[in-house]
Amino acid sequence: MPRIVETIVTTIDASGVSHIAPLGLIADGNGWIVAPFQPSRTLDNLRTVPFAVASHTDDVRVFAGCITGRRDWPLIAADRVRGVRLAEALTHWELEVKSVTEDEQRPRFHCRIVHQATHAPFEGFNRAQAAVIECAVLVTRLKMLPPEKVEAELKYLDIAIAKTAGEREQVAWSWLMERIDAWRRDQAKPGN
Ligand SMILES: Cc1cc2nc3c(=O)[nH]c(=O)nc-3n(C[C@H](O)[C@H](O)[C@H](O)COP(=O)(O)O)c2cc1C
C-alpha cells in the first residue's frame, strides 16, 4: 500500500469560489494523487480548475470542523497556482494536475508539486490529534460500518483524548461527538 498523508485540500471553481475538505493524498513517485469520491465539490473543481493546494496543519479542529459543517477557516492566496491555502498551515504544497485515471467511484488526479513552503514549526506528535483524525474518518463512514465497530473504535480513541488532548483537540472531539450523538439517536429509533 502506498503512503497516505491526511491533509486539508483546497480547490476553486471557475468563478474562483474556494472549497475546503480533508482528503488523504496518496504517494505517487515524486508526486501525489488526489482521489475524491463521486460526487463531490473537490472532484467538480479539479475537473474545472486543475490545481489543488494541500495545507498541512496540526490544528485538528479544521479536520473535525470541515466534516461537521464548519468550513469557515481563514484562507489566503496560494503563491504560484490559482487557489488558496489555509492561513494557519504549518507547510503547504501547491499541486498541478498532470493526468487523471478515470474511475466510476473515485477518479485519481495525478499531481506534481509546483511549489511548497514552510510557515511554522512542527511541534511534535500528539495522540489526541491522531485520535481526532481517526474519528473524523469514522464520522464520514457511519452509514457503512457496523454500529458495534463504531462504538469499539470510539472507546479506544477516547483514551487518547482523555490522556493527551489540549484545548484544540477537545473542541474538535466535541464537534465530532455531536455527530456521534445524533447518529446514536438515529440508531435507537424503531426500525433501525
Ligand atoms: C482524514 C480524512 C480523509 C479523507 N479523505 C478523503 C479522500 O481521500 N477522498 C474523499 O473523497 N473524501 C475523503 N474524506 C471525506 C471528505 O473530506 C468529505 O467527504 C468531503 O466533504 C468531500 O466532499 P466535498 O469535496 O464535496 O466536500 C476524508 C475525510 C477525512 C476526515
The ligand as an ORCA input file, in Angstrom:
! r2SCAN-3c Opt
* xyz 0 1
  C      -8.896     12.458      7.316
  C      -9.909     12.428      6.187
  C      -9.519     11.979      4.937
  C     -10.432     11.949      3.877
  N     -10.013     11.525      2.647
  C     -10.869     11.567      1.598
  C     -10.439     11.211      0.296
  O      -9.275     10.871      0.052
  N     -11.361     11.306     -0.711
  C     -12.649     11.731     -0.474
  O     -13.438     11.812     -1.424
  N     -13.074     12.045      0.742
  C     -12.222     11.984      1.785
  N     -12.655     12.332      3.035
  C     -14.056     12.772      3.214
  C     -14.202     14.185      2.692
  O     -13.485     15.123      3.448
  C     -15.667     14.632      2.677
  O     -16.488     13.642      2.197
  C     -15.761     15.873      1.856
  O     -16.913     16.533      2.181
  C     -15.613     15.624      0.353
  O     -16.662     16.118     -0.387
  P     -16.663     17.613     -0.951
  O     -15.436     17.810     -1.828
  O     -17.941     17.695     -1.715
  O     -16.628     18.478      0.266
  C     -11.771     12.359      4.096
  C     -12.157     12.804      5.371
  C     -11.247     12.837      6.406
  C     -11.677     13.325      7.757
*
